[in-house]
Amino acid sequence: MVDLKFTLGSTMYFEVVKVKYRELGRTGLKVSEIGLGCEGFMKMDTDQVKKFVAQASKMGINFIDFFSSNPHGRSAFGKAIAGKREKWIIEGHICTFWKNEQYLRTRKMDEVKAGFEDLLARLQTDYIDIGMIHYIDAKKDFEEVFNGEVIEYVKGLKKRGIIKHIGISSHNPLIAIEAVKTGLVDVILFSINPCYDMLPPSENVDDLWDDERYAEPLFNIDPVRQELYELCQTKGVALTVMKAFGGGDLLDEKLSPFKVKMTPLQCIHYCLTRPGVASIMAGSHSIKEMMEALAYEDASMVEKDFANVLANIPKHSFEGNCVYCGHCAPCVKGINIADVNKFADLCVAQGEVPETVREHYEVLAHHASECIECGVCIKNCPFNVKIIEKMKAAVAIFGY
C-alpha cells in the first residue's frame, strides 16, 4: 500500500493506492501495470518533472516508456531519477533523433547512434532495460531494420549489456507478428483500445483515427490483432500499451469513433484484459491525471466495466465474442469464466496446448469441468457468448 497526499485546487486529498505488478513477458522483470508515457511532462520545467516523478515512484510506478528525443524532457527525467535509477524500468527508444526542434524517426546510423548515446547521457545511465526500435509500421521498413545495420547495432548493444532486452514499437499487427517470429524481440509497444481493435491492419497509422474507417459496420476484434495478442501471450513476448485512450478521443463522445464516451478506467481495463498485455503507458500531463489512471487499482468492477458500453455501440458489434470483460461473474461455482475462455482461446489459436497456458489454467481455483450449466453467466453476458459451450470446449482442451 502506498499513501499519497496531493492538492487539486484548494483541496487536499489523501489517497491509498495498492499498485499491482505484472511480469514483463519472458524478461524476468516485474513492472507496474500502470506505467508512464513520457509525453506528459515534456512541457514541465525540471522542478515540476522531479515532483511528478517522485510522486509516481511513491505510488509504486516503476515503468516508463521514453520515446521522445526532446533534450529538455530527457535531461529533466535524468535529473529526477538521479541516485534512484535502479528503481525504474525504462523502455528507451532507439532510432529517434532531435532535429529542427522536433523528434524524428531515423534509420541513418549516424543519427541512430547519436540519438541513443544522447538518451544515455541525458538520463544519466549506462544501460536501458528495453531498447525499443522505434515505430515500425511498414513491411519495407521492417525488412530494412531487421536485415540491416539497425538490428546489428541493437544486438551489439545487448551483447555489451547496454540494453538488457530488445523491443519495437508499432501500430501494425502484421509487423508486430513478424517481430515476434524473429525470436529477437521481448517487448512490443502497441496501440490498443476497443476502436483500433476492430480495424484491419494498415501501414498508415492515420487510418486508426480516420472517421471514414468507422463509417461502415465493424464486427468483433480484427482476427489479426487477436492473433497478435494470443501469439505474444504464448511466446512470452510482453505487450505494453500506447494510445489506450485513443489520444483522448475515447473519453469524449463527440470525438470517439464509436460516438460513445468511455472512462479512463474502462479504457485501462479493456487493455489490461487483452492477452499478453503487461502495462499501460499512461501519458499523464499532471499528478491529477496520473491519479485518475492509478484509481484503476482500487476501482470496483462496476467502475471498470466496459462491457455495457461496447454492447451498445451504434453500428458496431462484439456480438458472440468473449472480450474477457468478466461481466459474466460471479459464477455460482466460482469459475473465473473470462480466464478459462482466454486460456482456451490461446490454445485454439496456437493449435496446441502450450505448457505455459496449461500451467496458468491448472492454478485456477476452479475449472471448466465444474460448470453446472445453470446459465446465470449467459444472462449476465452483454455479448450473448455461448458460455456453456465454451466451458465444454475448455474441458475438451484441458481434460477437466
Disulfide bonds with the S-S distance in Angstrom:
none
